[in-house]
Amino acid sequence: MEVVKTFAIIMLTFSLIITVYLKAAYVDYDTVIRPQKIPKQILGPPADKGVCTDVFEIGKRSENMSAMVNLAVKLIAKKKSRNIFVPFSFYEVLGYDSPSMFREVSDGSGLSGTNVTRAEKWRLEQTEGQLPHLACRLRQFTAEDVGRCVGRRRRRGSGTTHIAYVGDSRIRQHVEVLIDLLRDLQPRITTYKGVVLTPEQFLGAEGMMHWKKYKHDFRVECVRAPGLMVDFHWAALIDKGGAPRGKEGETRVGALHLIRRWLRAPKGRLPDVVILNTGAWQLMDVKQTIIDQIDDAAVTVMKKMRPMLKRLATRTTLVWALPDPFKEYISHIFGHTGHYTQQSNEVLEWLLNAQISLQPPGIIIWDSFLPIAFVARSDCMHFYAAHISEDLLGKFSNFLSFIAWQCFERMHVGLEALSVAVQMVLNHVCNPYMVGMYCCSRPTQSPNIPLSPSP
């Protein structure tokens, strides 16, 4: 296994080096991969320079990066800036240096008598918050830290701390990890039907059994952190309106009505950060060709969404979370009907690049979690190949092992890996108001400059 991994690293590094020196090949490479170059007049500039993007966007380099990571970060940033196709393999290369939960022993003392075992420390703990592909360090937030952040934001005039997530279950599970992290602040979850739940009810067996009833739209507020609001809005098909007619009406919902409402709302009633995600559901409807699939799943979607997102980005911070890779070692057949979809990484790679290229000005493109998603998938492949059950891997925080890891499920990243994504969001929202030298910290925020006392 190590030989295969080493060979893959060598080949991918060689590919990256060749790409750097053969700059002239960029045009040919782009022409081959993308049959039609997107006109520059419809492409937007990078996100507003006044908003910190260090947590979300791969691009800045530091002297602490290895040569391979430095090169990959440089190429990804260059390709994104020129709207040139970024292969998944570039993010996968960055995953090789990212913190892994897989460990190998040689004496059969691993899990279930194998040579495979699990790391004792979680991902961010392994690197003390310094992910190899980021030029800054992540603070590892606790519930107490979040409460302190909310209080400082309120005293500095920000009012509430309001985060909104919009998308399908792949982004909703970010919120579930956040709820678990906030337990000491006594979170209360109010569903769109007005039912108020505790974290134990929402995250436990009851919430799993009644996910349509509880988890389509909900708000999280905390007794011990007044002013903190976290919303989730179900929008499996983000470019659609309200629920259509038919038996799948409750699930095939979009976000147009929500975005229009935000465009009409007073600025003080808007979320501070809106995180959007889409893609997986659009690939469930099979088209004749991959080009038709991308036209329908990305071009048509962004053509409808782009004008509204462009306007909304001038009123609040919008973050577009790029889709995580599928675990393709798991069967591509859904249910007893044998329904086949185009939810494959081959198609997803095209979809991701179309989403990058077609975003309007001012949108933050969140690709910094992709290396973590790739290394989490690699971890799962090692565990799967060694026939290690998720029960042997153990729980993450209060989550049962099967949802903590999700190694035997094709669509979702395990919650232990998603905890890194949650920390990224908290660093973006809170670090400008906290003491320390972390991603998005303000230059004046140093230990020598006292802040208001904590609540």
N, C-alpha and C positions, 0 to 999 in steps of 0.2 A: 504493500500500500504506500509506504514512504517513497519507494522507487518511482511509482506512478506519479505521486504528487510532485516529486523533485523534477521529473521529466516534464510535467505540465508547466511548472514554473519556468523552466529553462526555455521551453518553446514559446510561451506567452511573452516572456521578457524579450526574447529575440524578435518576436513580432512587433513589440512596442518600439524597440530600437530601430528596426528597419523603417517603421512609420515615421519616426522623427527625422531620419536622414533623407528619406525620399519624399520631401515635401511636395515635389511635383506630382507625386502619385495621389495626393489628396483629391484632386479634381477627378481623376479616373476612378478612384475608389468610391467617391461619392456618387459618380454617375452610374457605376455598376450597381451599388446597393440601393440607391433611390432613383427610380425611373423618372421622377420629375422633381427638379429643384424648386424649393419654395421661394416665390418672389420676395425680395428683400423688403418691399414696401408693406407687406403684411406681417413682417416679423418685428417683435418688440425688443427694445433694449433691455439690459439687465435690470434687476429690481432696483427700486429707489435706493440711492446711495445713503440716504439718511436712516435706513432700516438695516439692522445687523443681519447679515445672511451667513455669518461664519459657522453657525451650528448646522444649517440645512444644506448649504451648497458646497460641493467639492470644487476646489479651485485654488485656495491659498496654500502655499507650501512653507515648510519650515526646515531649519537645519537638523531637526531631530528625526526627520523622515529618512527611511532607508532609500538607497538609490532606486530600487524598483518602485517603491511607493511614490517617490518624488516624480519619477518619470510618468507613471500612470496618472497621477493628479494633474501634471502639466498637460498631458495629451487630452484628458477628459475636458479640462477647462478650455483648451484651444478648440476642440471639436464643438463644444457647446456654443462657444462665442461665434463660431463660423457656421453654425447650423449644419454640421457634418455628422453623419451617422456615428453614434457611439455604441460599439458592440457590447453586449452583456459581459463578454470576457474581460473587458477592462475593469469592471466592477468586481468580477470574480477574482482577478489578480489581487486587488486591494483586500479582498476577503482572506487571502492566504496569510496576510500579516495581522489580521484582526483577531481579537481574543476568542479562543475556541473553548468549548466545553468538553471536547473529546481528548482523551489521554490514552496512551498506549503503554503497556508494560510487556515484559518479555518472559515472565515466569509463571503465567497462568493465574496470577493473583487478582485479576480484574473481575468485573461483574460476571456472575454465573460461571466462574471458572475459566473465563476467556482472557485474552490479552487486551481487552478493551475496558476502559473505566471512564469515570466522569471527573472533571476538574472540581476541586474543592471550593474555589472562589468563583463568584459570578463574573460576567464579562468585564464590566467596568471596574470591579474590584481588582481584577488581574492587572490592569494598566493604570490604576489610580486615576481614572477618568481621561487619560490621554489616548484617544484612538489614533492609530498610526496614520490615517488619512486626513486627520484634521490638524490644522496649524495651532489650535488652541485646546485648552483642557476643559473637560466637562466637570462641573460641580455635581456631586452625587447627593441629590436632594432627599431629605427625610420629610415626614409630615410636618414636623416642627419648623423646618426651613421654609416650607411652602406657606405656613401660617405667618411667619415673620415677613416673607415677601409680600403677602397680601396686605398686611398692616402698613408696611412702608410705602407701597404703591398708593394706598388710600391717603396717607398723610402727605404724600408728595403731589396730591391733586389728581391722581389717575382714577379716583372713584372705585369702581368695581374692577376685579380681575376676571375677565370674561373670555373663555376659550370655547370655540365652537368647532366640532368635527362634523363633516358632511361626507357621506359615502355609504359603503356597504359594510359587511361584517369584518372585512380585512382592516378597516379603520376603526370600527366600533370596538374591537378588542384592545386598541390603544387606550380607550377610555376605561375599559374594565381594569386594566393594569393600573391606571391612575387612581381609580376608586380604591383599589386595594392599598396603594401607597398612602392614601389619605385617611386610613381607618382611625388614626389617633385624633383626627380633627372632627370625628363624628359625622361623616357624610350621610346625607339623606338623598335618596333618588326618587324623583317624582316622574312617573310615566306620563305619556300623552293622554292616558285615560284618567289621570288624576290620582292614581294609586301611589302611595308613599311607601318606599321599601328601605330596609337596612341593607348594608353591604352583604351581610350573610344571606339574606333572601335573594338579592339581585344576582350575586355571583355564584350562589350555590345551586343545589338541585332544582329549587323552585324556579329560579331565573332561567335555567337551561330548558326546563320543561315548557315554560310559557314564554319563550323568547319573542314571539310575534306580539304577544300582549304587553310585555314589559320593555322590550329592547328596540322597538322601532324608532321612537322619539322619546327622549327623556332629558331631564336636567338634574345635575348634581350640585347640591349646596351643602355647606359644612357649618355645623353648630359652632365650632370653635375657630372658624375663619370667616366671619361675616364679610360679604362682598365678593367671595369666590364663587363663580358660576362656571360650570362646564356643561355644555350642551352637546347632545348627539342628535343628528337629523339623518334618518334613513333615506338614502337616495341611491339605490342600486343602479339606476339609469339616470345619471345626473342631469342630462339634457331634457328630461321629460318634466311634465307638470305633476299634478296630483295623481292619486291612485286611479288607474284605468279600470274599465269594467272587465269582468272575467274572474276566474278562480285564482289567478295569480296577481290580482289587482293590488293586494296588500304589500307585495314584495317588489313589483316593478314600478316603483315610485321614483320621481325625479326631484330636482331642487330648484326648478325655475320659479315656482311660487315663493319659495323662501328667499332667493336672491332678490326678486322684485320687491319683497317686503323690506329687506335690508336697504335697498336703494331708496326707498321712500322714508325710512326711519330717521329720526333725529340722530345726529352723530353720537350723542351721549348714550344712545340705546343700542349701539352696534357692538358686536364682540370686538375685543382687542386683537384677537388673532382668529382667523378662519382657516381651517385645514381641510382641504378637499382631496378626495381620492375616488377614482373610478377606473373601469377597464375590464374587470373580470366578468361582469354580467354581460357586457357588450359582446364578448367572445362566445357566449353560449348559443347564439344564433348563427348557424353555419352558413357561410356565403360560398359562392362558386370558386373564388380564388382568394389568396391572401391579400391582394391589392383591393379587392372588393370589401374584404373584411376590415382593412384599415380605413378605407374610405368611409365605411359605415360607422366603425367604432371610434374613430379619432377625428377625421376631417369633418364629417357631418356634425359630430358632437361639438367640436370647437368652433365651427362656423356659427352655430346657434349660441354657444356660451360666451364667445369672445367679447362681443360688445358689452354685455352686462358685467363680465369679470373686469374688463378694462375700467369701467366706471366705478365698480365697487373697490378696486385696488387703490383708487384715489381717496377713499374714505376710511379704509382700515387695512390691516396687514393680511394679505392672502398668501397661503402656502399650498402649493400643489404637490402632494405626496405621490411620487412615481410608484407604479405597481411593483410589488415584490415578486421574485421568481417563483414559479410553481415547482413542486417536488415531483419530477417526472418519472421517478422510479415507482411511484404509486399509480395504479391503474387509471386510465383515462375514460373509463366507462362509468356512467352515473346511473345507479339504480338498476332494478330488474328489467327496465325497458331497453337497456343498452343504448341510451341516448348519448350520442357522440357530440362533442363540442370542439371548438378551435381554441380551447384554453391550453395552449402549449407555449413554451418559452420562445419558440421560433416566431410565433405571431406576436407574443407579448413584447419581444424586443423591438419589433417594428412599431407597435402601439406606443411604447415608451418614448421612442424617438420622435414620433409624430406629436405626442403631447408636449415634449420639450420645444419643438420648433414652432408650434402654433399658439403658444401662450401669448397673451397680450402684454403690453408694458406693465411693469410694476409687480408682477407675480414672482414670488420666490419659488424656485424649482427645488424640491427636496429630494436630493439623490444621495445624501450622506449616509442614509440608513441602508442603502443597497449592499455595501460590502458586509454589513452585519447579517443581513438576510441571507447572503450567499454562504457565509461561513456557518451560519445556523443550519442551512440546508446540507452543507458538507458534514457537519457533526451528525445530523440525522442519518445520512447515508452510511456513515461508519457504524452507528448503532444498529441500523436496520440490517446491514450486511452481516453483523455479528449476532443477529437474532436476540438483541438486547431489548427486552420489553420496557415500555415507559415506566412501569411500576418500579423497575429496578433503578431507574434514573432518579426517582424521588420527586417530591413536590417542589414547586417554586413558590415561596411565600405561603399563602393560604390556598393556592390553586392545586387541584388534583393533577396528578402526573400526566395524564393523557392530554390535557389542555395546556399544561405548562410547557410541553415539548412539541406535541403535534407532529411527531415523526412518521406516524402512520396515516396521515391525512394530507391530501395533495395541495389544498388551497391556501392554508394559513401558516404564518410564521408562529412558532411557539411563543407563549407569553413571557418566558424568561428572556428571550431575545428582544421582544417588544418593549421590555423595561428600559432598554437603551434608547429607543425612540421617544418614550415618555420623558426620560431625563433630558433629551435634546430640546423638547418643547419647553420644559420648565426652565432650562438654562436661557433660552431665548426670551422668555417672558420676565423672568425674575432677576437675572444677573445684573441688569442695569441699575437695580435698586439694592444690591447686596454688596457687602465687603468682600474683596478678594480679586484675584487675577485669573479670570476664567473667560470662556467664550462669551462675547457680548458684554463683558464688564466695561463700564465707562472708565476712562483714564483717571478721573478724580476719585474713583472708588478704591482707595488704598487703605491699609490698616492704620495709617497715620492721620486719616481724616475721619473724625467721629461722625456717626450717623445718629439719627433719632433712636431712642431706646426701643428695644423690641417690645411688641405688645405682650 
